[in-house]
């Protein structure tokens, strides 16, 4: 089992940047597929980015591709989401997730979730 704690959210102006971090407990972090999801008020949770165990494979939602970068540091048990050129429509609670599957991009395929961190982008 793994516990996830996100940090780094906040209020930023459109065009700005934020870096989210997700710290994982346990010694088996490197065996988990990692993903970032987000949920805006009144909307379903949606996929943002996924990263394989080794960090060699990534995949992004079309709405963030080219602006967001997911990465991991297995030595620090941490996954990051660098968010650049932020837009008001990026406003949401961002969640970190860990999965036991080889690959997944839907929420129900992930097994462990953090509590979320709020990102608000003002226009």
MOPAC internal coordinates of N, CA, C and O (Angstrom, degrees):
PM7 1SCF
backbone

  N    0.0000 0     0.00 0     0.00 0    0    0    0
  C    1.4573 1     0.00 0     0.00 0    1    0    0
  C    1.5203 1   109.20 1     0.00 0    2    1    0
  O    1.2310 1   120.50 1   -27.90 1    3    2    1
  N    1.3262 1   116.65 1   152.10 1    3    2    1
  C    1.4478 1   121.86 1  -179.68 1    5    3    2
  C    1.5211 1   108.95 1  -135.87 1    6    5    3
  O    1.2310 1   120.79 1   -36.43 1    7    6    5
  N    1.3088 1   116.09 1   143.57 1    7    6    5
  C    1.4624 1   121.92 1   173.89 1    9    7    6
  C    1.5135 1   108.95 1  -111.32 1   10    9    7
  O    1.2310 1   121.14 1   -41.38 1   11   10    9
  N    1.3242 1   115.42 1   138.62 1   11   10    9
  C    1.4599 1   121.68 1  -173.89 1   13   11   10
  C    1.5247 1   110.36 1  -121.34 1   14   13   11
  O    1.2310 1   120.65 1   -44.44 1   15   14   13
  N    1.3258 1   116.36 1   135.56 1   15   14   13
  C    1.4548 1   121.68 1   178.87 1   17   15   14
  C    1.5198 1   109.31 1  -131.61 1   18   17   15
  O    1.2310 1   120.87 1   -64.24 1   19   18   17
  N    1.3414 1   115.94 1   115.76 1   19   18   17
  C    1.4589 1   120.87 1   179.65 1   21   19   18
  C    1.5288 1   110.64 1   -88.17 1   22   21   19
  O    1.2310 1   121.58 1   -25.23 1   23   22   21
  N    1.3209 1   114.58 1   154.77 1   23   22   21
  C    1.4614 1   121.18 1   174.00 1   25   23   22
  C    1.5240 1   108.13 1  -155.31 1   26   25   23
  O    1.2310 1   121.14 1   -12.41 1   27   26   25
  N    1.3326 1   115.43 1   167.59 1   27   26   25
  C    1.4594 1   120.18 1   174.53 1   29   27   26
  C    1.5192 1   115.02 1   103.59 1   30   29   27
  O    1.2310 1   120.09 1   176.19 1   31   30   29
  N    1.3221 1   117.43 1    -3.81 1   31   30   29
  C    1.4539 1   118.87 1   177.53 1   33   31   30
  C    1.5160 1   111.81 1   -71.41 1   34   33   31
  O    1.2310 1   121.22 1    -7.99 1   35   34   33
  N    1.3231 1   115.28 1   172.01 1   35   34   33
  C    1.4489 1   119.31 1   179.10 1   37   35   34
  C    1.5086 1   111.73 1   164.16 1   38   37   35
  O    1.2310 1   121.32 1    13.75 1   39   38   37
  N    1.3312 1   115.08 1  -166.25 1   39   38   37
  C    1.4636 1   122.86 1   179.47 1   41   39   38
  C    1.5138 1   108.74 1  -103.20 1   42   41   39
  O    1.2310 1   120.60 1   -49.15 1   43   42   41
  N    1.3171 1   116.46 1   130.85 1   43   42   41
  C    1.4625 1   121.43 1  -179.32 1   45   43   42
  C    1.5254 1   108.54 1  -143.41 1   46   45   43
  O    1.2310 1   120.75 1   -29.67 1   47   46   45
  N    1.3030 1   116.18 1   150.33 1   47   46   45
  C    1.4578 1   120.81 1   176.51 1   49   47   46
  C    1.5249 1   110.66 1   -77.71 1   50   49   47
  O    1.2310 1   121.24 1   -25.85 1   51   50   49
  N    1.3056 1   115.23 1   154.15 1   51   50   49
  C    1.4543 1   120.32 1   176.13 1   53   51   50
  C    1.5272 1   109.98 1   -54.67 1   54   53   51
  O    1.2310 1   121.25 1   -42.84 1   55   54   53
  N    1.3353 1   115.21 1   137.16 1   55   54   53
  C    1.4530 1   120.75 1  -176.70 1   57   55   54
  C    1.5130 1   113.97 1    92.44 1   58   57   55
  O    1.2310 1   120.75 1   168.20 1   59   58   57
  N    1.3165 1   116.17 1   -11.80 1   59   58   57
  C    1.4544 1   120.73 1  -179.10 1   61   59   58
  C    1.5142 1   112.76 1   -83.30 1   62   61   59
  O    1.2310 1   121.60 1     5.18 1   63   62   61
  N    1.3461 1   114.55 1  -174.82 1   63   62   61
  C    1.4621 1   121.54 1  -176.78 1   65   63   62
  C    1.5246 1   110.89 1  -132.04 1   66   65   63
  O    1.2310 1   121.52 1   -27.17 1   67   66   65
  N    1.3082 1   114.69 1   152.83 1   67   66   65
  C    1.4538 1   122.93 1   171.66 1   69   67   66
  C    1.5181 1   107.90 1  -143.82 1   70   69   67
  O    1.2310 1   120.78 1   -28.28 1   71   70   69
  N    1.3382 1   116.12 1   151.72 1   71   70   69
  C    1.4545 1   120.11 1   171.92 1   73   71   70
  C    1.5222 1   108.43 1  -121.72 1   74   73   71
  O    1.2310 1   121.13 1   -60.78 1   75   74   73
  N    1.3027 1   115.45 1   119.22 1   75   74   73
  C    1.4547 1   121.44 1   175.60 1   77   75   74
  C    1.5227 1   109.55 1   -90.48 1   78   77   75
  O    1.2310 1   121.16 1   -36.12 1   79   78   77
  N    1.3160 1   115.39 1   143.88 1   79   78   77
  C    1.4569 1   121.52 1   175.23 1   81   79   78
  C    1.5205 1   108.94 1  -122.28 1   82   81   79
  O    1.2310 1   121.09 1   -29.32 1   83   82   81
  N    1.3168 1   115.53 1   150.68 1   83   82   81
  C    1.4610 1   121.41 1   176.48 1   85   83   82
  C    1.5217 1   107.07 1  -136.61 1   86   85   83
  O    1.2310 1   121.08 1   -70.58 1   87   86   85
  N    1.3264 1   115.55 1   109.42 1   87   86   85
  C    1.4613 1   121.05 1  -179.53 1   89   87   86
  C    1.5224 1   109.39 1   -93.04 1   90   89   87
  O    1.2310 1   120.92 1   -47.89 1   91   90   89
  N    1.3234 1   115.84 1   132.11 1   91   90   89
  C    1.4606 1   121.68 1  -178.14 1   93   91   90
  C    1.5144 1   110.81 1  -111.66 1   94   93   91
  O    1.2310 1   121.44 1   -37.75 1   95   94   93
  N    1.3162 1   114.85 1   142.25 1   95   94   93
  C    1.4622 1   120.09 1   174.96 1   97   95   94
  C    1.5245 1   109.18 1   -88.55 1   98   97   95
  O    1.2310 1   121.17 1   -13.20 1   99   98   97
  N    1.3072 1   115.37 1   166.80 1   99   98   97
  C    1.4568 1   119.13 1   175.51 1  101   99   98
  C    1.5114 1   113.10 1    92.00 1  102  101   99
  O    1.2310 1   121.44 1   -16.30 1  103  102  101
  N    1.3288 1   114.84 1   163.70 1  103  102  101
  C    1.4545 1   120.32 1  -175.59 1  105  103  102
  C    1.5157 1   113.22 1   -98.24 1  106  105  103
  O    1.2310 1   120.29 1  -177.75 1  107  106  105
  N    1.3332 1   117.05 1     2.25 1  107  106  105
  C    1.4611 1   119.18 1  -174.76 1  109  107  106
  C    1.5149 1   112.60 1  -112.23 1  110  109  107
  O    1.2310 1   120.17 1  -153.79 1  111  110  109
  N    1.3253 1   117.28 1    26.21 1  111  110  109
  C    1.4578 1   121.73 1  -177.13 1  113  111  110
  C    1.5221 1   111.45 1   -54.59 1  114  113  111
  O    1.2310 1   120.23 1   140.95 1  115  114  113
  N    1.3077 1   117.16 1   -39.05 1  115  114  113
  C    1.4608 1   120.61 1  -175.17 1  117  115  114
  C    1.5222 1   113.02 1   -68.02 1  118  117  115
  O    1.2310 1   119.93 1   168.54 1  119  118  117
  N    1.3239 1   117.74 1   -11.46 1  119  118  117
  C    1.4610 1   120.59 1   179.51 1  121  119  118
  C    1.5273 1   112.93 1   -90.93 1  122  121  119
  O    1.2310 1   120.40 1   178.28 1  123  122  121
  N    1.3250 1   116.85 1    -1.72 1  123  122  121
  C    1.4594 1   120.70 1  -177.48 1  125  123  122
  C    1.5136 1   112.44 1  -101.85 1  126  125  123
  O    1.2310 1   121.29 1   -43.80 1  127  126  125
  N    1.3054 1   115.14 1   136.20 1  127  126  125
  C    1.4521 1   122.46 1   162.96 1  129  127  126
  C    1.5321 1   106.67 1   -68.46 1  130  129  127
  O    1.2310 1   119.89 1   -42.46 1  131  130  129
  N    1.3258 1   117.82 1   137.54 1  131  130  129
  C    1.4651 1   120.76 1  -178.41 1  133  131  130
  C    1.5202 1   110.88 1  -119.75 1  134  133  131
  O    1.2310 1   121.50 1   -35.47 1  135  134  133
  N    1.3180 1   114.74 1   144.53 1  135  134  133
  C    1.4550 1   119.60 1   179.61 1  137  135  134
  C    1.5167 1   111.95 1  -143.61 1  138  137  135
  O    1.2310 1   121.36 1   -21.43 1  139  138  137
  N    1.3125 1   115.01 1   158.57 1  139  138  137
  C    1.4665 1   122.74 1   171.79 1  141  139  138
  C    1.5321 1   107.46 1  -119.15 1  142  141  139
  O    1.2310 1   121.71 1   -43.46 1  143  142  141
  N    1.3222 1   114.33 1   136.54 1  143  142  141
  C    1.4530 1   122.07 1   176.27 1  145  143  142
  C    1.5245 1   107.62 1  -130.54 1  146  145  143
  O    1.2310 1   120.91 1   -13.13 1  147  146  145
  N    1.3262 1   115.87 1   166.87 1  147  146  145
  C    1.4583 1   119.31 1   176.18 1  149  147  146
  C    1.5157 1   109.84 1  -144.74 1  150  149  147
  O    1.2310 1   121.64 1   -23.97 1  151  150  149
  N    1.3222 1   114.46 1   156.03 1  151  150  149
  C    1.4566 1   120.31 1   179.81 1  153  151  150
  C    1.5180 1   108.98 1  -141.52 1  154  153  151
  O    1.2310 1   121.20 1   -61.87 1  155  154  153
  N    1.3197 1   115.31 1   118.13 1  155  154  153
  C    1.4569 1   121.77 1   176.36 1  157  155  154
  C    1.5270 1   108.58 1   -91.94 1  158  157  155
  O    1.2310 1   119.87 1   -21.59 1  159  158  157
  N    1.3237 1   117.85 1   158.41 1  159  158  157
  C    1.4667 1   120.88 1  -179.55 1  161  159  158
  C    1.5208 1   111.75 1   -56.01 1  162  161  159
  O    1.2310 1   120.58 1   -49.74 1  163  162  161
  N    1.3191 1   116.50 1   130.26 1  163  162  161
  C    1.4559 1   121.52 1   177.85 1  165  163  162
  C    1.5101 1   115.05 1    76.93 1  166  165  163
  O    1.2310 1   120.41 1  -174.76 1  167  166  165
  N    1.3341 1   116.82 1     5.24 1  167  166  165
  C    1.4588 1   120.23 1  -179.17 1  169  167  166
  C    1.5229 1   110.77 1  -120.80 1  170  169  167
  O    1.2310 1   120.95 1   -18.31 1  171  170  169
  N    1.3129 1   115.79 1   161.69 1  171  170  169
  C    1.4502 1   120.77 1   176.73 1  173  171  170
  C    1.5296 1   110.06 1   -76.62 1  174  173  171
  O    1.2310 1   122.28 1   -22.44 1  175  174  173
  N    1.3336 1   113.23 1   157.56 1  175  174  173
  C    1.4567 1   118.21 1   176.00 1  177  175  174
  C    1.5164 1   109.22 1   -66.73 1  178  177  175
  O    1.2310 1   120.67 1   -45.40 1  179  178  177
  N    1.3408 1   116.32 1   134.60 1  179  178  177
  C    1.4593 1   119.70 1  -176.20 1  181  179  178
  C    1.5203 1   111.52 1  -126.36 1  182  181  179
  O    1.2310 1   121.62 1   -28.83 1  183  182  181
  N    1.3025 1   114.50 1   151.17 1  183  182  181
  C    1.4521 1   122.85 1   179.24 1  185  183  182
  C    1.5218 1   110.72 1   -68.83 1  186  185  183
  O    1.2310 1   120.87 1   -40.16 1  187  186  185
  N    1.3295 1   115.95 1   139.84 1  187  186  185
  C    1.4625 1   121.56 1   175.67 1  189  187  186
  C    1.5280 1   110.33 1  -116.02 1  190  189  187
  O    1.2310 1   120.45 1   125.02 1  191  190  189
  N    1.3384 1   116.74 1   -54.98 1  191  190  189
  C    1.4662 1   120.21 1  -176.03 1  193  191  190
  C    1.5183 1   109.58 1  -158.94 1  194  193  191
  O    1.2310 1   121.14 1   -27.29 1  195  194  193
  N    1.3337 1   115.43 1   152.71 1  195  194  193
  C    1.4581 1   121.87 1   176.89 1  197  195  194
  C    1.5172 1   109.31 1  -135.49 1  198  197  195
  O    1.2310 1   121.48 1   -27.17 1  199  198  197
  N    1.3349 1   114.76 1   152.83 1  199  198  197
  C    1.4553 1   121.33 1  -176.25 1  201  199  198
  C    1.5210 1   108.46 1  -143.43 1  202  201  199
  O    1.2310 1   121.05 1   -50.32 1  203  202  201
  N    1.3297 1   115.60 1   129.68 1  203  202  201
  C    1.4623 1   120.36 1  -178.33 1  205  203  202
  C    1.5280 1   111.44 1   -69.73 1  206  205  203
  O    1.2310 1   121.51 1    -9.92 1  207  206  205
  N    1.3306 1   114.71 1   170.08 1  207  206  205
  C    1.4670 1   120.18 1  -177.92 1  209  207  206
  C    1.5261 1   112.43 1   -56.82 1  210  209  207
  O    1.2310 1   120.82 1   137.42 1  211  210  209
  N    1.2876 1   116.04 1   -42.58 1  211  210  209
  C    1.4702 1   120.15 1  -177.27 1  213  211  210
  C    1.5153 1   112.76 1   -81.86 1  214  213  211
  O    1.2310 1   120.91 1   163.88 1  215  214  213
  N    1.3248 1   115.87 1   -16.12 1  215  214  213
  C    1.4571 1   120.11 1  -175.80 1  217  215  214
  C    1.5162 1   113.73 1    87.69 1  218  217  215
  O    1.2310 1   120.52 1  -175.74 1  219  218  217
  N    1.3255 1   116.61 1     4.26 1  219  218  217
  C    1.4575 1   119.59 1  -175.57 1  221  219  218
  C    1.5225 1   113.14 1   -84.93 1  222  221  219
  O    1.2310 1   120.46 1   161.65 1  223  222  221
  N    1.3173 1   116.72 1   -18.35 1  223  222  221
  C    1.4709 1   119.89 1  -178.04 1  225  223  222
  C    1.5247 1   108.90 1  -122.29 1  226  225  223
  O    1.2310 1   121.82 1   -48.30 1  227  226  225
  N    1.3358 1   114.12 1   131.70 1  227  226  225
  C    1.4550 1   120.36 1   176.64 1  229  227  226
  C    1.5234 1   109.50 1  -131.55 1  230  229  227
  O    1.2310 1   121.07 1   -20.45 1  231  230  229
  N    1.3113 1   115.56 1   159.55 1  231  230  229
  C    1.4596 1   120.91 1   175.49 1  233  231  230
  C    1.5164 1   107.97 1  -152.75 1  234  233  231
  O    1.2310 1   120.97 1   -39.98 1  235  234  233
  N    1.3353 1   115.76 1   140.02 1  235  234  233
  C    1.4594 1   120.84 1  -175.64 1  237  235  234
  C    1.5263 1   110.98 1  -127.29 1  238  237  235
  O    1.2310 1   121.48 1   -30.77 1  239  238  237
  N    1.3069 1   114.77 1   149.23 1  239  238  237
  C    1.4523 1   119.06 1   169.21 1  241  239  238
  C    1.5258 1   108.76 1   -65.18 1  242  241  239
  O    1.2310 1   120.63 1   -32.11 1  243  242  241
  N    1.3122 1   116.40 1   147.89 1  243  242  241
  C    1.4506 1   120.17 1  -177.50 1  245  243  242
  C    1.5243 1   113.18 1   -58.96 1  246  245  243
  O    1.2310 1   121.06 1   148.31 1  247  246  245
  N    1.3311 1   115.57 1   -31.69 1  247  246  245
  C    1.4670 1   120.19 1  -176.95 1  249  247  246
  C    1.5293 1   113.26 1   -70.33 1  250  249  247
  O    1.2310 1   120.05 1   162.68 1  251  250  249
  N    1.3284 1   117.52 1   -17.32 1  251  250  249
  C    1.4690 1   119.90 1  -177.76 1  253  251  250
  C    1.5272 1   112.65 1  -118.90 1  254  253  251
  O    1.2310 1   120.19 1   171.29 1  255  254  253
  N    1.3094 1   117.24 1    -8.71 1  255  254  253
  C    1.4605 1   120.35 1  -176.81 1  257  255  254
  C    1.5201 1   110.42 1   -59.21 1  258  257  255
  O    1.2310 1   121.28 1   -47.26 1  259  258  257
  N    1.3334 1   115.16 1   132.74 1  259  258  257
  C    1.4566 1   120.48 1  -178.38 1  261  259  258
  C    1.5181 1   113.42 1    90.33 1  262  261  259
  O    1.2310 1   120.54 1   166.25 1  263  262  261
  N    1.3393 1   116.57 1   -13.75 1  263  262  261
  C    1.4709 1   120.06 1   179.15 1  265  263  262
  C    1.5254 1   112.01 1  -115.34 1  266  265  263
  O    1.2310 1   120.32 1   148.33 1  267  266  265
  N    1.3193 1   116.99 1   -31.67 1  267  266  265
  C    1.4681 1   121.66 1  -177.62 1  269  267  266
  C    1.5291 1   109.31 1  -109.46 1  270  269  267
  O    1.2310 1   121.15 1   -30.78 1  271  270  269
  N    1.3299 1   115.40 1   149.22 1  271  270  269
  C    1.4596 1   121.43 1   176.63 1  273  271  270
  C    1.5198 1   109.21 1  -135.91 1  274  273  271
  O    1.2310 1   120.98 1   -53.73 1  275  274  273
  N    1.3301 1   115.74 1   126.27 1  275  274  273
  C    1.4582 1   121.22 1   175.88 1  277  275  274
  C    1.5196 1   108.42 1   -99.78 1  278  277  275
  O    1.2310 1   121.05 1   -39.62 1  279  278  277
  N    1.3233 1   115.61 1   140.38 1  279  278  277
  C    1.4581 1   120.21 1   178.83 1  281  279  278
  C    1.5255 1   108.29 1  -150.88 1  282  281  279
  O    1.2310 1   121.29 1   -13.84 1  283  282  281
  N    1.3273 1   115.14 1   166.16 1  283  282  281
  C    1.4598 1   118.56 1   178.97 1  285  283  282
  C    1.5091 1   109.55 1  -142.36 1  286  285  283
  O    1.2310 1   121.62 1   -27.58 1  287  286  285
  N    1.3249 1   114.50 1   152.42 1  287  286  285
  C    1.4545 1   122.21 1   173.50 1  289  287  286
  C    1.5232 1   105.40 1  -125.20 1  290  289  287
  O    1.2310 1   120.74 1   -81.08 1  291  290  289
  N    1.3164 1   116.19 1    98.92 1  291  290  289
  C    1.4612 1   119.87 1  -175.74 1  293  291  290
  C    1.5297 1   112.42 1   -66.79 1  294  293  291
  O    1.2310 1   120.49 1   154.75 1  295  294  293
  N    1.3167 1   116.66 1   -25.25 1  295  294  293
  C    1.4676 1   119.68 1   177.97 1  297  295  294
  C    1.5326 1   111.26 1   -70.15 1  298  297  295
  O    1.2310 1   121.26 1   152.63 1  299  298  297
  N    1.3330 1   115.20 1   -27.37 1  299  298  297
  C    1.4703 1   120.26 1   179.97 1  301  299  298
  C    1.5258 1   112.44 1  -103.40 1  302  301  299
  O    1.2310 1   120.49 1  -176.88 1  303  302  301
  N    1.3249 1   116.67 1     3.12 1  303  302  301
  C    1.4674 1   120.99 1  -178.45 1  305  303  302
  C    1.5247 1   111.89 1    52.91 1  306  305  303
  O    1.2310 1   120.85 1  -135.56 1  307  306  305
  N    1.3213 1   115.97 1    44.44 1  307  306  305
  C    1.4609 1   120.34 1  -174.15 1  309  307  306
  C    1.5291 1   110.49 1  -136.21 1  310  309  307
  O    1.2310 1   121.36 1   -39.29 1  311  310  309
  N    1.3143 1   115.01 1   140.71 1  311  310  309
  C    1.4596 1   121.79 1   171.58 1  313  311  310
  C    1.5240 1   107.65 1  -118.56 1  314  313  311
  O    1.2310 1   121.23 1   -34.57 1  315  314  313
  N    1.3242 1   115.25 1   145.43 1  315  314  313
  C    1.4691 1   121.51 1  -175.01 1  317  315  314
  C    1.5257 1   110.39 1  -122.12 1  318  317  315
  O    1.2310 1   121.60 1   -23.76 1  319  318  317
  N    1.3130 1   114.55 1   156.24 1  319  318  317
  C    1.4573 1   120.90 1   169.64 1  321  319  318
  C    1.5219 1   106.88 1  -134.17 1  322  321  319
  O    1.2310 1   120.89 1   -74.60 1  323  322  321
  N    1.3163 1   115.91 1   105.40 1  323  322  321
  C    1.4625 1   121.60 1   175.85 1  325  323  322
  C    1.5131 1   107.58 1   -85.59 1  326  325  323
  O    1.2310 1   120.70 1   -57.05 1  327  326  325
  N    1.3089 1   116.28 1   122.95 1  327  326  325
  C    1.4578 1   121.65 1  -176.78 1  329  327  326
  C    1.5234 1   109.01 1  -118.76 1  330  329  327
  O    1.2310 1   120.83 1   -63.58 1  331  330  329
  N    1.3095 1   116.02 1   116.42 1  331  330  329
  C    1.4587 1   122.50 1   179.77 1  333  331  330
  C    1.5229 1   110.02 1  -115.93 1  334  333  331
  O    1.2310 1   121.00 1   -16.36 1  335  334  333
  N    1.3153 1   115.70 1   163.64 1  335  334  333
  C    1.4741 1   121.59 1   178.07 1  337  335  334
  C    1.5234 1   110.89 1    48.96 1  338  337  335
  O    1.2310 1   120.93 1  -130.72 1  339  338  337
  N    1.2949 1   115.83 1    49.28 1  339  338  337
  C    1.4617 1   120.52 1  -175.64 1  341  339  338
  C    1.5168 1   111.61 1   -65.49 1  342  341  339
  O    1.2310 1   121.74 1   -33.39 1  343  342  341
  N    1.3255 1   114.28 1   146.61 1  343  342  341
  C    1.4556 1   122.32 1  -179.27 1  345  343  342
  C    1.5317 1   109.16 1  -121.98 1  346  345  343
  O    1.2310 1   120.17 1   -23.85 1  347  346  345
  N    1.3214 1   117.28 1   156.15 1  347  346  345
  C    1.4797 1   119.00 1   177.81 1  349  347  346
  C    1.5247 1   112.47 1   -55.09 1  350  349  347
  O    1.2310 1   120.14 1   147.80 1  351  350  349
  N    1.3169 1   117.34 1   -32.20 1  351  350  349
  C    1.4667 1   119.79 1  -179.71 1  353  351  350
  C    1.5291 1   112.93 1   -72.64 1  354  353  351
  O    1.2310 1   119.80 1   174.12 1  355  354  353
  N    1.3129 1   117.99 1    -5.88 1  355  354  353
  C    1.4632 1   121.54 1   173.36 1  357  355  354
  C    1.5287 1   111.69 1   -82.15 1  358  357  355
  O    1.2310 1   120.26 1   172.33 1  359  358  357
  N    1.3041 1   117.11 1    -7.67 1  359  358  357
  C    1.4649 1   121.15 1   179.70 1  361  359  358
  C    1.5248 1   110.92 1   -60.40 1  362  361  359
  O    1.2310 1   120.80 1   -55.43 1  363  362  361
  N    1.3276 1   116.08 1   124.57 1  363  362  361
  C    1.4641 1   121.58 1  -176.88 1  365  363  362
  C    1.5193 1   108.75 1  -178.67 1  366  365  363
  O    1.2310 1   121.41 1    -9.20 1  367  366  365
  N    1.3223 1   114.91 1   170.80 1  367  366  365
  C    1.4562 1   120.50 1   165.26 1  369  367  366
  C    1.5321 1   106.93 1   -87.24 1  370  369  367
  O    1.2310 1   121.00 1   -52.06 1  371  370  369
  N    1.3059 1   115.69 1   127.94 1  371  370  369
  C    1.4601 1   121.29 1  -178.15 1  373  371  370
  C    1.5294 1   109.50 1  -102.56 1  374  373  371
  O    1.2310 1   121.49 1   -47.80 1  375  374  373
  N    1.3245 1   114.76 1   132.20 1  375  374  373
  C    1.4502 1   121.90 1  -177.56 1  377  375  374
  C    1.5232 1   110.52 1  -118.92 1  378  377  375
  O    1.2310 1   121.49 1   -40.65 1  379  378  377
  N    1.2999 1   114.75 1   139.35 1  379  378  377
  C    1.4458 1   123.36 1   171.24 1  381  379  378
  C    1.5272 1   108.01 1   -95.18 1  382  381  379
  O    1.2310 1   120.33 1   -37.18 1  383  382  381
  N    1.3347 1   116.97 1   142.82 1  383  382  381
  C    1.4546 1   120.53 1  -179.75 1  385  383  382
  C    1.5158 1   110.35 1  -140.57 1  386  385  383
  O    1.2310 1   121.23 1   -31.01 1  387  386  385
  N    1.3202 1   115.24 1   148.99 1  387  386  385
  C    1.4662 1   122.14 1   177.33 1  389  387  386
  C    1.5176 1   109.22 1  -121.40 1  390  389  387
  O    1.2310 1   120.97 1   -41.95 1  391  390  389
  N    1.3128 1   115.74 1   138.05 1  391  390  389
  C    1.4522 1   119.99 1  -178.02 1  393  391  390
  C    1.5131 1   112.86 1  -128.68 1  394  393  391
  O    1.2310 1   121.67 1   -26.68 1  395  394  393
  N    1.3328 1   114.42 1   153.32 1  395  394  393
  C    1.4547 1   121.29 1   179.10 1  397  395  394
  C    1.5219 1   112.77 1   -92.86 1  398  397  395
  O    1.2310 1   120.40 1   166.69 1  399  398  397
  N    1.3195 1   116.85 1   -13.31 1  399  398  397
  C    1.4609 1   120.50 1   179.37 1  401  399  398
  C    1.5231 1   110.60 1   -73.60 1  402  401  399
  O    1.2310 1   121.58 1   -14.71 1  403  402  401
  N    1.3193 1   114.57 1   165.29 1  403  402  401
  C    1.4641 1   119.17 1   176.68 1  405  403  402
  C    1.5231 1   111.04 1   -68.92 1  406  405  403
  O    1.2310 1   120.94 1   146.60 1  407  406  405
  N    1.3486 1   115.81 1   -33.40 1  407  406  405
  C    1.4518 1   119.67 1  -177.09 1  409  407  406
  C    1.5134 1   109.02 1  -160.71 1  410  409  407
  O    1.2310 1   119.64 1   -38.50 1  411  410  409
  N    1.3160 1   118.28 1   141.50 1  411  410  409
  C    1.4548 1   122.38 1  -179.90 1  413  411  410
  C    1.5135 1   110.36 1  -165.14 1  414  413  411
  O    1.2310 1   121.22 1   -33.22 1  415  414  413
  N    1.3446 1   115.28 1   146.78 1  415  414  413
  C    1.4638 1   119.17 1   176.91 1  417  415  414
  C    1.5150 1   112.44 1  -134.54 1  418  417  415
  O    1.2310 1   119.76 1  -169.76 1  419  418  417
  N    1.3280 1   118.06 1    10.24 1  419  418  417
  C    1.4561 1   120.25 1   175.37 1  421  419  418
  C    1.5279 1   109.39 1  -113.02 1  422  421  419
  O    1.2310 1   120.46 1   -32.13 1  423  422  421
  N    1.3304 1   116.72 1   147.87 1  423  422  421
  C    1.4741 1   119.32 1  -175.06 1  425  423  422
  C    1.5253 1   113.93 1   -56.65 1  426  425  423
  O    1.2310 1   119.75 1   140.26 1  427  426  425
  N    1.3274 1   118.08 1   -39.74 1  427  426  425
  C    1.4634 1   119.17 1  -174.34 1  429  427  426
  C    1.5223 1   113.08 1   -72.76 1  430  429  427
  O    1.2310 1   119.99 1   175.73 1  431  430  429
  N    1.3232 1   117.62 1    -4.27 1  431  430  429
  C    1.4662 1   121.25 1   177.01 1  433  431  430
  C    1.5219 1   112.57 1   -93.27 1  434  433  431
  O    1.2310 1   120.55 1   176.40 1  435  434  433
  N    1.3273 1   116.56 1    -3.60 1  435  434  433
  C    1.4506 1   121.08 1   178.35 1  437  435  434
  C    1.5274 1   109.82 1  -101.20 1  438  437  435
  O    1.2310 1   121.46 1   -30.79 1  439  438  437
  N    1.3248 1   114.80 1   149.21 1  439  438  437
  C    1.4612 1   120.08 1  -169.31 1  441  439  438
  C    1.5284 1   114.38 1  -104.78 1  442  441  439
  O    1.2310 1   119.95 1   153.25 1  443  442  441
  N    1.3181 1   117.70 1   -26.75 1  443  442  441
  C    1.4569 1   120.75 1  -176.83 1  445  443  442
  C    1.5207 1   109.48 1  -133.85 1  446  445  443
  O    1.2310 1   121.63 1   -36.33 1  447  446  445
  N    1.3391 1   114.48 1   143.67 1  447  446  445
  C    1.4617 1   120.29 1  -174.85 1  449  447  446
  C    1.5201 1   111.06 1  -133.60 1  450  449  447
  O    1.2310 1   121.39 1   -32.03 1  451  450  449
  N    1.3361 1   114.94 1   147.97 1  451  450  449
  C    1.4482 1   120.61 1   170.52 1  453  451  450
  C    1.5167 1   110.34 1   -85.02 1  454  453  451
  O    1.2310 1   121.03 1     1.04 1  455  454  453
  N    1.3150 1   115.64 1  -178.96 1  455  454  453
  C    1.4646 1   120.56 1  -176.02 1  457  455  454
  C    1.5264 1   112.39 1   -86.01 1  458  457  455
  O    1.2310 1   120.45 1   166.75 1  459  458  457
  N    1.3107 1   116.74 1   -13.25 1  459  458  457
  C    1.4557 1   121.17 1   178.02 1  461  459  458
  C    1.5172 1   113.34 1    96.06 1  462  461  459
  O    1.2310 1   120.98 1   -26.54 1  463  462  461
  N    1.3183 1   115.72 1   153.46 1  463  462  461
  C    1.4622 1   122.45 1   175.74 1  465  463  462
  C    1.5275 1   108.19 1  -137.19 1  466  465  463
  O    1.2310 1   121.18 1   -44.07 1  467  466  465
  N    1.3262 1   115.35 1   135.93 1  467  466  465
  C    1.4622 1   120.45 1  -174.73 1  469  467  466
  C    1.5251 1   110.87 1   -81.35 1  470  469  467
  O    1.2310 1   121.24 1   -47.59 1  471  470  469
  N    1.3175 1   115.23 1   132.41 1  471  470  469
  C    1.4624 1   122.20 1   172.26 1  473  471  470
  C    1.5184 1   107.41 1  -120.56 1  474  473  471
  O    1.2310 1   120.71 1   -56.38 1  475  474  473
  N    1.3207 1   116.24 1   123.62 1  475  474  473
  C    1.4526 1   121.57 1   179.35 1  477  475  474
  C    1.5215 1   108.67 1  -124.10 1  478  477  475
  O    1.2310 1   120.82 1   -55.14 1  479  478  477
  N    1.3245 1   116.03 1   124.86 1  479  478  477
  C    1.4572 1   121.69 1  -179.28 1  481  479  478
  C    1.5204 1   108.00 1  -113.95 1  482  481  479
  O    1.2310 1   120.76 1   -61.51 1  483  482  481
  N    1.3131 1   116.16 1   118.49 1  483  482  481
  C    1.4552 1   120.89 1  -178.77 1  485  483  482
  C    1.5209 1   110.18 1   -92.64 1  486  485  483
  O    1.2310 1   121.19 1   -30.59 1  487  486  485
  N    1.3193 1   115.33 1   149.41 1  487  486  485
  C    1.4766 1   120.01 1  -178.62 1  489  487  486
  C    1.5175 1   111.30 1   -91.79 1  490  489  487
  O    1.2310 1   120.10 1   180.00 1  491  490  489

